[in-house]
Amino acid sequence: MVPNKPNSREVSADAPTDFIKSRRQKLVMTDTGMERRYYELRALSELRNALRSGDIWVRGSRQFKDLEEYSVSPEKSVSLK
């Protein structure tokens, strides 16, 4: 987790960038550093994609809950037979 600086308008140099696809890197990474708006847009876009695919989930959510919660445990499946 990268600590957040209060009122910072710049992306930290050690911020994770492995989620930024190569075709988008020239928008995010410039000669003067990282473009904050594009960085945040890419991060939120990847978060949305991960939520939709079930790679990550939100505890307590009905729409974005853990896919394992839909599964029937082996013990319960025996009792259902």
C-alpha positions as a printed Julia matrix, in Angstrom:
81×3 Matrix{Float64}:
   0.0     0.0     0.0
   1.36    3.39   -0.98
   0.85    6.03    1.7
  -1.29    8.96    0.6
   0.13   12.45    0.97
  -2.46   15.03    2.0
  -3.27   17.51   -0.78
  -0.74   15.9    -3.11
  -1.2    16.52   -6.81
   1.63   14.23   -7.87
   1.82   10.47   -8.09
   4.61    9.07   -5.96
   7.6     7.76   -7.93
   7.26    4.37   -6.22
   3.53    4.0    -7.03
   2.68    0.63   -8.62
   2.51    0.71  -12.41
   2.34   -2.97  -13.37
  -1.42   -2.71  -14.01
  -0.95   -0.06  -16.73
  -1.04   -1.68  -20.15
   1.75   -0.75  -22.57
  -0.54    1.1   -24.97
  -1.61    3.44  -22.14
   1.83    3.99  -20.61
   2.68    7.01  -22.75
  -0.45    8.77  -21.44
   0.35    8.0   -17.81
   4.14    8.27  -17.79
   5.57   11.53  -19.07
   9.03   13.11  -19.04
   8.13   15.04  -15.89
   6.68   12.07  -13.99
   3.29   10.41  -13.9
   0.14   12.18  -14.98
  -2.08   11.88  -11.9
  -5.45   12.05  -13.66
  -4.56    9.34  -16.17
  -2.97    7.22  -13.44
  -6.12    7.39  -11.31
  -8.31    6.7   -14.35
  -6.31    3.56  -15.19
  -6.36    2.4   -11.57
 -10.14    2.81  -11.3
 -10.65    1.14  -14.67
  -8.61   -1.89  -13.58
 -10.49   -1.99  -10.28
 -13.8    -2.01  -12.16
 -12.61   -4.83  -14.43
 -11.4    -6.9   -11.48
 -14.72   -6.44   -9.66
 -16.69   -7.48  -12.72
 -14.56  -10.57  -13.34
 -14.65  -11.69   -9.71
 -10.88  -11.38   -9.26
 -11.56   -9.14   -6.26
 -14.72   -8.72   -4.2
 -16.33   -6.44   -1.66
 -17.24   -7.94    1.7
 -20.93   -7.42    2.45
 -21.82   -6.61   -1.16
 -24.53   -8.49   -3.01
 -23.32   -7.51   -6.47
 -19.57   -7.91   -5.94
 -19.38  -10.68   -3.33
 -16.83  -13.48   -3.29
 -17.63  -16.13   -5.91
 -16.83  -18.82   -3.33
 -19.98  -17.78   -1.47
 -22.03  -19.11   -4.39
 -20.43  -22.55   -4.04
 -21.93  -25.33   -1.99
 -19.52  -26.85    0.52
 -18.74  -30.58    0.13
 -20.42  -31.3     3.47
 -23.6   -29.53    2.46
 -23.66  -31.14   -0.99
 -23.75  -34.59    0.66
 -26.79  -33.61    2.71
 -28.54  -32.27   -0.41
 -28.29  -35.61   -2.24
